Each structure stands twice: as structure tokens, then as C-alpha cells.
Amino acid sequence: MKNQTSFGALLRRYRVAAGLSQEALAARASLSTRAISDLERGINRTPHYDTLSLLTGALSLSSQQRALLQASARPEIAPITPDTSGASAVHTVPSSFRLPVP
């Protein structure tokens, strides 16, 4: 399924709604103004995950806006949503690893 809104158009919409120029967004996101311009104009259509993260943070997007922006940039990746289940990661230790008993 193709996204109705391109990544560049959505990025521009969020930037303008935040009242930011390309230069201001670039400074907030620690990116170059050219990178922002290239993304908005569709010259770069698939930003790196780190770039997406920097942009969503700099724009202070809601979780829904973040998911929409990510889906428009990389539709093959499921949207990032925080784990609110309260579950924690389980780590296993190899059976060959033994600690000395005091």
C-alpha cells in the first residue's frame, strides 16, 4: 500500500506547524540545512533511522505523528512505539558461565 503523503511533504508540514525554518530545524536536529532541504524536496527519500529519530525529537512529535512520519519514510519498518506493558527483557546466561560462590 502506497502512502498518500510523501515523507518530504509530511516533514515540511510538521516543520511549518512547529514554526521552524529549515535552518532552525537543522540546528535543533544536529543536521545540515541541506539535509533538511533534500529530504523535503524528495532528493533523499529514505532517511536513516538515526536521522528520523533526530527529526522526530527536534519537532517534538506525538507518538502518532512519529509513526506517520516513519511509515512515510520507511514503510517496510513497523512504527516505533514505546513498550508500555511493564515487561522487562529477560537475559539468559550460558550454562558454561559460573560465578565463584563466596
MIBADO-391971 format. One record per residue: residue in three letters; x negated, y, z negated of N, C-alpha, C in turn. Coordinates in nm, 2 decimals, padded with zeros to 4 digits. Atoms other than C-alpha are relative to their C-alpha. Layout:
<nodes>
+---------+--------+--------+--------+--------+--------+--------+--------+--------+--------+
! residuo !    n.X !    n.Y !    n.Z !   ca.X !   ca.Y !   ca.Z !    c.X !    c.Y !    c.Z !
+---------+--------+--------+--------+--------+--------+--------+--------+--------+--------+
!     ALA !      X !      Y !      Z !      X !      Y !      Z !      X !      Y !      Z !
...
+---------+--------+--------+--------+--------+--------+--------+--------+--------+--------+
</nodes>
This chain:
<nodes>
+---------+--------+--------+--------+--------+--------+--------+--------+--------+--------+
! residuo !    n.X !    n.Y !    n.Z !   ca.X !   ca.Y !   ca.Z !    c.X !    c.Y !    c.Z !
+---------+--------+--------+--------+--------+--------+--------+--------+--------+--------+
!     MET ! -00.08 ! -00.12 !  00.00 !  00.00 !  00.00 !  00.00 ! -00.09 !  00.12 !  00.00 !
!     LYS !  00.08 ! -00.12 ! -00.01 ! -00.14 !  00.33 !  00.10 !  00.05 !  00.11 ! -00.09 !
!     ASN ! -00.04 ! -00.10 !  00.09 ! -00.14 !  00.62 ! -00.14 !  00.05 !  00.12 !  00.08 !
!     GLN ! -00.06 ! -00.11 ! -00.07 !  00.08 !  00.91 ! -00.04 ! -00.09 !  00.13 ! -00.01 !
!     THR !  00.08 ! -00.11 !  00.01 ! -00.16 !  01.17 ! -00.17 ! -00.15 ! -00.04 !  00.00 !
!     SER !  00.14 !  00.03 ! -00.01 ! -00.53 !  01.17 ! -00.08 ! -00.07 !  00.04 ! -00.13 !
!     PHE !  00.08 ! -00.03 !  00.12 ! -00.79 !  01.18 ! -00.36 ! -00.04 !  00.15 !  00.00 !
!     GLY !  00.05 ! -00.14 ! -00.01 ! -00.92 !  01.52 ! -00.23 !  00.12 !  00.10 ! -00.03 !
!     ALA ! -00.11 ! -00.09 !  00.02 ! -00.57 !  01.68 ! -00.23 !  00.04 ! -00.01 ! -00.15 !
!     LEU ! -00.04 !  00.02 !  00.14 ! -00.49 !  01.54 ! -00.58 ! -00.10 !  00.07 ! -00.09 !
!     LEU !  00.10 ! -00.07 !  00.08 ! -00.82 !  01.66 ! -00.72 !  00.01 !  00.15 !  00.01 !
!     ARG ! -00.02 ! -00.15 ! -00.02 ! -00.76 !  02.01 ! -00.57 !  00.12 !  00.04 ! -00.08 !
!     ARG ! -00.12 ! -00.03 !  00.08 ! -00.41 !  02.01 ! -00.72 ! -00.03 !  00.01 ! -00.15 !
!     TYR !  00.03 !  00.00 !  00.15 ! -00.53 !  01.92 ! -01.07 ! -00.10 !  00.12 ! -00.03 !
!     ARG !  00.09 ! -00.10 !  00.03 ! -00.82 !  02.17 ! -01.04 !  00.07 !  00.14 !  00.00 !
!     VAL ! -00.07 ! -00.13 ! -00.01 ! -00.60 !  02.46 ! -00.93 !  00.10 !  00.01 ! -00.12 !
!     ALA ! -00.09 ! -00.01 !  00.11 ! -00.34 !  02.37 ! -01.20 ! -00.07 !  00.03 ! -00.13 !
!     ALA !  00.08 ! -00.03 !  00.12 ! -00.62 !  02.39 ! -01.46 ! -00.06 !  00.14 !  00.00 !
!     GLY !  00.04 ! -00.14 ! -00.01 ! -00.70 !  02.74 ! -01.33 ! -00.15 !  00.01 !  00.02 !
!     LEU !  00.15 !  00.00 ! -00.02 ! -01.06 !  02.64 ! -01.23 ! -00.03 !  00.02 !  00.15 !
!     SER !  00.06 !  00.00 ! -00.13 ! -01.26 !  02.73 ! -00.93 ! -00.08 ! -00.13 !  00.02 !
!     GLN !  00.09 !  00.12 ! -00.03 ! -01.48 !  02.46 ! -00.76 ! -00.12 !  00.02 ! -00.09 !
!     GLU !  00.13 ! -00.02 !  00.08 ! -01.78 !  02.62 ! -00.93 !  00.02 ! -00.03 ! -00.15 !
!     ALA ! -00.03 !  00.03 !  00.15 ! -01.61 !  02.61 ! -01.28 !  00.01 ! -00.14 ! -00.02 !
!     LEU ! -00.02 !  00.14 !  00.02 ! -01.51 !  02.25 ! -01.24 ! -00.13 ! -00.07 !  00.01 !
!     ALA !  00.14 !  00.06 ! -00.02 ! -01.86 !  02.16 ! -01.11 ! -00.08 !  00.02 ! -00.13 !
!     ALA !  00.07 ! -00.02 !  00.12 ! -02.01 !  02.32 ! -01.42 !  00.05 ! -00.08 ! -00.12 !
!     ARG ! -00.06 !  00.08 !  00.11 ! -01.77 !  02.15 ! -01.66 ! -00.03 ! -00.15 !  00.01 !
!     ALA !  00.02 !  00.15 ! -00.02 ! -01.82 !  01.81 ! -01.50 ! -00.15 ! -00.04 !  00.02 !
!     SER !  00.14 !  00.02 ! -00.02 ! -02.20 !  01.85 ! -01.46 ! -00.02 ! -00.06 !  00.14 !
!     LEU !  00.02 !  00.04 ! -00.14 ! -02.17 !  01.80 ! -01.08 ! -00.03 !  00.13 !  00.08 !
!     SER !  00.02 ! -00.11 ! -00.09 ! -02.26 !  02.02 ! -00.79 !  00.13 !  00.06 !  00.06 !
!     THR ! -00.11 ! -00.06 ! -00.07 ! -02.02 !  02.26 ! -00.63 !  00.02 ! -00.07 !  00.13 !
!     ARG ! -00.01 !  00.07 ! -00.13 ! -02.09 !  02.09 ! -00.30 !  00.07 ! -00.14 ! -00.02 !
!     ALA ! -00.06 !  00.13 !  00.02 ! -01.99 !  01.75 ! -00.45 !  00.15 !  00.02 ! -00.02 !
!     ILE ! -00.15 ! -00.03 !  00.02 ! -01.65 !  01.90 ! -00.56 !  00.06 !  00.04 !  00.14 !
!     SER ! -00.05 ! -00.04 ! -00.14 ! -01.61 !  02.06 ! -00.21 !  00.02 ! -00.12 !  00.09 !
!     ASP !  00.00 !  00.11 ! -00.09 ! -01.70 !  01.74 ! -00.03 !  00.12 ! -00.10 ! -00.04 !
!     LEU ! -00.11 !  00.09 !  00.05 ! -01.45 !  01.54 ! -00.25 !  00.13 !  00.06 !  00.04 !
!     GLU ! -00.13 ! -00.07 ! -00.04 ! -01.17 !  01.79 ! -00.19 !  00.03 !  00.00 !  00.15 !
!     ARG ! -00.01 !  00.00 ! -00.14 ! -01.23 !  01.80 !  00.18 !  00.01 ! -00.14 !  00.06 !
!     GLY !  00.00 !  00.14 ! -00.05 ! -01.24 !  01.42 !  00.21 ! -00.13 ! -00.04 !  00.07 !
!     ILE !  00.13 !  00.04 ! -00.05 ! -01.60 !  01.41 !  00.32 ! -00.05 ! -00.12 ! -00.08 !
!     ASN !  00.03 !  00.12 !  00.08 ! -01.67 !  01.18 !  00.03 !  00.14 ! -00.04 ! -00.06 !
!     ARG ! -00.14 !  00.05 !  00.04 ! -01.35 !  00.97 ! -00.02 ! -00.01 ! -00.10 ! -00.11 !
!     THR !  00.01 !  00.11 !  00.11 ! -01.48 !  00.71 ! -00.27 ! -00.11 !  00.04 ! -00.10 !
!     PRO !  00.10 ! -00.04 !  00.10 ! -01.65 !  00.88 ! -00.56 ! -00.03 ! -00.12 ! -00.10 !
!     HIS !  00.05 !  00.10 !  00.09 ! -01.85 !  00.67 ! -00.80 !  00.09 !  00.01 ! -00.13 !
!     TYR ! -00.08 !  00.01 !  00.13 ! -01.68 !  00.56 ! -01.13 ! -00.05 !  00.11 ! -00.09 !
!     ASP !  00.05 ! -00.10 !  00.10 ! -01.91 !  00.79 ! -01.33 !  00.05 !  00.14 !  00.04 !
!     THR ! -00.05 ! -00.13 ! -00.05 ! -01.80 !  01.09 ! -01.11 !  00.14 !  00.01 ! -00.04 !
!     LEU ! -00.14 !  00.00 !  00.04 ! -01.44 !  01.00 ! -01.17 !  00.02 !  00.03 ! -00.14 !
!     SER !  00.00 ! -00.02 !  00.15 ! -01.50 !  00.99 ! -01.54 ! -00.03 !  00.14 ! -00.03 !
!     LEU !  00.04 ! -00.14 !  00.03 ! -01.67 !  01.33 ! -01.54 !  00.11 !  00.09 !  00.04 !
!     LEU ! -00.11 ! -00.08 ! -00.04 ! -01.39 !  01.48 ! -01.34 !  00.12 !  00.00 ! -00.08 !
!     THR ! -00.12 !  00.01 !  00.09 ! -01.11 !  01.35 ! -01.55 ! -00.02 !  00.06 ! -00.13 !
!     GLY !  00.03 ! -00.07 !  00.13 ! -01.28 !  01.47 ! -01.86 ! -00.01 !  00.15 !  00.01 !
!     ALA !  00.01 ! -00.14 ! -00.02 ! -01.36 !  01.81 ! -01.72 !  00.14 !  00.06 !  00.02 !
!     LEU ! -00.13 ! -00.05 ! -00.03 ! -01.00 !  01.85 ! -01.61 !  00.10 ! -00.02 ! -00.11 !
!     SER ! -00.09 !  00.03 !  00.11 ! -00.85 !  01.72 ! -01.94 !  00.13 ! -00.06 !  00.05 !
!     LEU ! -00.12 !  00.06 ! -00.06 ! -00.61 !  01.50 ! -01.75 !  00.07 ! -00.09 ! -00.10 !
!     SER ! -00.07 !  00.09 !  00.08 ! -00.34 !  01.30 ! -01.92 ! -00.03 ! -00.14 !  00.05 !
!     SER !  00.03 !  00.13 ! -00.04 ! -00.37 !  00.92 ! -01.90 !  00.07 ! -00.03 !  00.13 !
!     GLN ! -00.07 !  00.03 ! -00.13 ! -00.10 !  00.91 ! -01.62 ! -00.07 !  00.08 !  00.11 !
!     GLN !  00.07 ! -00.07 ! -00.11 ! -00.29 !  01.18 ! -01.42 ! -00.13 ! -00.07 !  00.03 !
!     ARG !  00.13 !  00.08 ! -00.02 ! -00.62 !  00.99 ! -01.48 !  00.03 ! -00.12 !  00.09 !
!     ALA ! -00.03 !  00.13 ! -00.08 ! -00.46 !  00.67 ! -01.34 !  00.04 !  00.04 !  00.14 !
!     LEU ! -00.03 ! -00.04 ! -00.14 ! -00.32 !  00.85 ! -01.04 ! -00.12 !  00.05 !  00.08 !
!     LEU !  00.12 ! -00.05 ! -00.06 ! -00.65 !  01.02 ! -00.96 ! -00.09 ! -00.12 !  00.04 !
!     GLN !  00.09 !  00.12 ! -00.02 ! -00.84 !  00.69 ! -01.00 !  00.06 ! -00.09 !  00.11 !
!     ALA ! -00.07 !  00.08 ! -00.10 ! -00.58 !  00.50 ! -00.79 ! -00.02 !  00.06 !  00.14 !
!     SER !  00.01 ! -00.07 ! -00.13 ! -00.61 !  00.76 ! -00.51 ! -00.14 ! -00.01 !  00.05 !
!     ALA !  00.14 !  00.01 ! -00.04 ! -00.99 !  00.73 ! -00.51 ! -00.04 ! -00.14 !  00.02 !
!     ARG !  00.04 !  00.14 ! -00.01 ! -01.03 !  00.36 ! -00.56 !  00.12 ! -00.09 ! -00.02 !
!     PRO ! -00.12 !  00.08 !  00.02 ! -00.71 !  00.17 ! -00.50 ! -00.03 ! -00.14 ! -00.04 !
!     GLU !  00.03 !  00.14 !  00.03 ! -00.89 ! -00.16 ! -00.54 ! -00.03 ! -00.02 ! -00.15 !
!     ILE !  00.03 !  00.01 !  00.14 ! -00.96 ! -00.08 ! -00.91 !  00.13 !  00.02 ! -00.08 !
!     ALA ! -00.11 ! -00.03 !  00.09 ! -00.69 ! -00.11 ! -01.17 ! -00.03 !  00.12 ! -00.08 !
!     PRO !  00.02 ! -00.12 !  00.08 ! -00.63 !  00.21 ! -01.36 ! -00.06 ! -00.03 ! -00.14 !
!     ILE !  00.06 !  00.01 !  00.13 ! -00.83 !  00.26 ! -01.68 !  00.10 !  00.05 ! -00.10 !
!     THR ! -00.09 ! -00.04 !  00.11 ! -00.61 !  00.26 ! -01.98 ! -00.06 ! -00.05 ! -00.13 !
!     PRO !  00.07 !  00.04 !  00.12 ! -00.73 !  00.25 ! -02.34 !  00.08 ! -00.12 ! -00.06 !
!     ASP ! -00.06 !  00.11 !  00.07 ! -00.67 ! -00.06 ! -02.54 !  00.06 !  00.04 ! -00.13 !
!     THR ! -00.07 ! -00.05 !  00.12 ! -00.41 !  00.02 ! -02.80 !  00.06 ! -00.12 ! -00.08 !
!     SER ! -00.05 !  00.12 !  00.07 ! -00.34 ! -00.34 ! -02.91 ! -00.06 ! -00.02 ! -00.14 !
!     GLY !  00.06 !  00.01 !  00.12 ! -00.57 ! -00.31 ! -03.20 ! -00.10 ! -00.12 ! -00.01 !
!     ALA !  00.09 !  00.12 ! -00.01 ! -00.76 ! -00.63 ! -03.09 ! -00.14 !  00.05 !  00.02 !
!     SER !  00.14 ! -00.03 ! -00.02 ! -01.13 ! -00.63 ! -03.10 ! -00.07 ! -00.11 !  00.07 !
!     ALA !  00.08 !  00.10 ! -00.08 ! -01.39 ! -00.80 ! -02.89 ! -00.05 ! -00.11 ! -00.09 !
!     VAL !  00.06 !  00.12 !  00.07 ! -01.50 ! -01.15 ! -03.00 ! -00.13 ! -00.03 !  00.06 !
!     HIS !  00.13 !  00.04 ! -00.05 ! -01.86 ! -01.23 ! -02.97 ! -00.04 ! -00.13 ! -00.06 !
!     THR !  00.05 !  00.13 !  00.04 ! -02.00 ! -01.58 ! -02.99 ! -00.15 !  00.00 !  00.00 !
!     VAL !  00.15 !  00.01 !  00.01 ! -02.35 ! -01.67 ! -03.10 ! -00.03 ! -00.14 !  00.05 !
!     PRO !  00.04 !  00.13 ! -00.04 ! -02.52 ! -01.96 ! -02.93 ! -00.03 ! -00.09 ! -00.11 !
!     SER !  00.02 !  00.09 !  00.11 ! -02.54 ! -02.27 ! -03.14 ! -00.15 ! -00.02 ! -00.03 !
!     SER !  00.14 !  00.01 !  00.02 ! -02.92 ! -02.27 ! -03.10 ! -00.06 !  00.12 ! -00.08 !
!     PHE !  00.04 ! -00.12 !  00.08 ! -02.94 ! -01.93 ! -03.28 !  00.03 ! -00.03 ! -00.15 !
!     ARG ! -00.02 !  00.03 !  00.14 ! -02.99 ! -01.99 ! -03.65 ! -00.07 !  00.11 ! -00.09 !
!     LEU !  00.06 ! -00.10 !  00.10 ! -03.05 ! -01.73 ! -03.93 ! -00.05 ! -00.08 ! -00.12 !
!     PRO !  00.05 !  00.07 !  00.13 ! -03.26 ! -01.83 ! -04.23 !  00.10 !  00.03 ! -00.11 !
!     VAL ! -00.09 ! -00.02 !  00.12 ! -03.05 ! -01.88 ! -04.54 ! -00.08 !  00.04 ! -00.12 !
!     PRO !  00.08 ! -00.04 !  00.12 ! -03.18 ! -01.69 ! -04.84 !  00.01 ! -00.09 ! -00.12 !
+---------+--------+--------+--------+--------+--------+--------+--------+--------+--------+
</nodes>
